[in-house]
């Protein structure tokens, strides 16, 4: 870390962060090398060529007709090749896919080659790698789309926060993959919540109840490090566990509704009830968190990944005058009457992220979502810490935690062997 700007307390963290909306703030007037006015071509690079990364590349190319995909990078050559083939096969964008063997990069340092060739980079690897990739992009003056989450532990998140502050000073865009912030029905619903149409917020309920996701199996030729990286969802050092990797979308609504004010504490439970086989790594399959705010508001979150269970992704914000059904895009009175309902078209939130990113770059007023991106990520880490340890975790304790999940080396050999967390035995660091 080159800067010493990261806050050490909840109070410090909130200073200067009132304007945490999608429209970023023009910083010091420093112009990045990536500014392109009018119809100038913007060179796009992709780091992380899985399904989400490939989707982000399509979205970037569709969002601005004067973009070209010029470089790609991934840990694995087969993932890069499959992604590139899919992009080139689509006639709507094929002529703007200009990736060559010389601009295709693999391995742990692949991101450097991609960023060195780009004006805008799409960061879509497994979450553990986001911090160094983001730092390198900002150092090089490159605008960023950063898929969620951006960190899997607190030291990493502090690094990301500092990088986002430097990006503001360098007039660089950072657009977060917390995509519901770019979904018009959600934006309109939340605007009314923040305008007080349901009165004062008194409680929040969020849920991300899902089935199981992919698993890519094993191969005798893979080292432990390769196996874990190919099945990264199931290792908390790579994914951050479900609260960070998936349920952060719901947890982010909590932060949004609370105007990004940090809670004072969190208590949580979780465990492995169904996914107990070794193939599921060291992550839990269910969590429940209760966050408490100075105002007395309590926010409740639950998430689950179990096959054969009922899925539900719903968020409710309870106010003194009514309730916001965030996924229903409506406000309802306590007597059950609909006070307001969104009636327009939602659009493609994944596409909207990139449309707004490129518009802001071309206008010379780059978006910077760094504040809420980091705060929502910390809410997820804080909840996981509470569940893993079985202790009440304060915001300051979570933010200042020295627990790093990073491996000692990045090479194709041994991999981290973090045990499954046992509440009551694992202690917060610092305790």
C-alpha positions, 0 to 999 in steps of 0.5 A: 500500500502506497497511501496511508489514507485508510480509516481505522474507525467507523467514524473515520470511514464515514467522513467524506462519503455522503455522495455515494451514488452511481454518478462519480465525483470529478476529482483533482483534474488529473487526466488519465491516459485512458480519457477518450473524448467523442468517438475515439476508440477505447481499448478494452481488456478482460482479466478473468475469462469465465462466464461472468467475464465473457458476459462483461466483455459482451456488455462492454462491446454492446454498451459503446460502439467505439470500443474494441476488445484488444487483450485478454488474460486468465490463469488458464489457457483453456478458459481464455481460448473458450471465451475468445472463441465465443466472442469471435463467434458472435457476428454482432461484435466479432469485428471489434474483437482484436485480441491476438496471440501477442495480447493473450496472457495466462498465469498469475501475472496475466493481468499486467499484460492486459492492463498494459494494453488497455484504456479500460479493464474488466476485472472478473477473476475470482475475488481474491485477486481483485485488489492487486489487479485494481491497484495495478490498473489505477497505477497505470491510469486505466479505468476499471469495471470491477466485478463483485466482491472486491476482497475476501478479507479485511487487509485486502479490502483496506488495500482496495479502499485506498486504491479507490481513493487514489482513483478519484484523485487521478480522475479514473472510473471505477464501476462496481459489479453490484449490478442492482445499483444500475437496475432502474426499478431498484433505483427508483424504489430505493430513491423513494425509500431514501426520500422518506416515502416509507418514513424512518427505516426501522428494520431491514430483511434481506435473503439470498436463498439458492441451490448449489452452483457449478463444480468443475471436478478434478483432474490428476494432472492438476496441482492442489493450487490449480484444483482450488482455483478451478473450483474457487467458489468453495475456498474462502480465500478465493471466494470469501464464502457465500456472503461475499461472493453471492449474497453481497447483492442482498447485503448491499441493499442494506447498506444502500437503505442505511445511506452507507452508514456503518452498523456498530456490530453484527452477530451471526450463525452458520455452518455446513449441514448438507455440503460436508464432502471434501469437494465443497472445500471449506465454505459454509452452506448457510448463514444468518446475520443480525446487524445493529445500528446506533439508531436502533435499526436492526438488519437481518440477512439469511443466505443458503446454498443447498440443493433441493431447497426453495429459492428466494431472493427478496429484500424488504425495508420496513419503515414507520409509514410502510414497507418497501418490497425492493424486488417487487418494486413497490411501496406498501402501507402497513394496512396492505395498500400499494402506495407506489409501484414501478411501471416502466421497463427495467432494462439490462442492468449488466449492460447499464453498468457499462453504458454508464461507465463509458458515458462517464469516461467520454464526458470526462466525469468518471464514475467512482463507486468505490465507497459503497463497493467497499462498505458493502463488501465489509458488511459481508466480511463482518457477517462471515467473521461473526458466524465463523467465530461465534462472537459479536463483531464490531465494525471497527474490529472487522475493518481493522482485522489482520486476518489474511486468507492469502497464500504464501506463494502464487505458484502451481504447487501446494494450496492453502489448507484453511480448515472449516471454521468452528464457532467458539474455537476460531478467534477474531484477529486481533481478538 
